[in-house]
Amino acid sequence: MATTSDASRLPTPWEKRPPPEILLVEDEPAELYLLRKGFDTGPLPVALHSVPSVSEALAFLRQAGPYRQTPRPQLIVTSINLAGQSGFELLAAVKQDPDWRKIPVIVFSTYTEPAIIRKSYALGANCYITKPQELDAFVGAIHALVAYWFTVASLSDPLASPGEPDPV
């Protein structure tokens, strides 16, 4: 019976690529700390970029101002309850823009009201996750999010030309 050692195994697809780029939109420092902990201890390395507001998220996506050199994210994770504009406005802006609409937007929120969840999906959310209250479950939800979106799901190429049509 043949066996392989760790040194001779084939690398997984993510071992051949740079870490996926994630834009995190969260304005609460304590929540941001927990989210970073979850992403930092996740199943694979990620390049996490965080901004505290919808206006900064849009500047990041436009690569404007201090975000001129930032990469296009492969995933956006946002809260609904943000200072100023809400996560709903971010969802609407991302899903209405032909250059951004292919980027999955994950709502990670404390709200459990069905109307808020429905509104998130109506505006184009790709997933709605209710933030667990227990730390282990919270971190586990982040790990599951990363595992699903970067090992199970197939995402659009973030380096494709903006507005490039899908091949049919």
Secondary structure, DSSP 8 states (H G I E B T S, - for coil): -----GGGS---GGGSS---EEEEE---HHHHHHHHHHHHTSSS--EEEEESSHHHHHHHHHT-GGGTT----SEEEE-S--SSS-HHHHHHHHHH-TTTTTS-EEEEES---HHHHHHHHHTT-SEEEE--SSHHHHHHHHHHHHHIIIIIS----TTS-TT-----
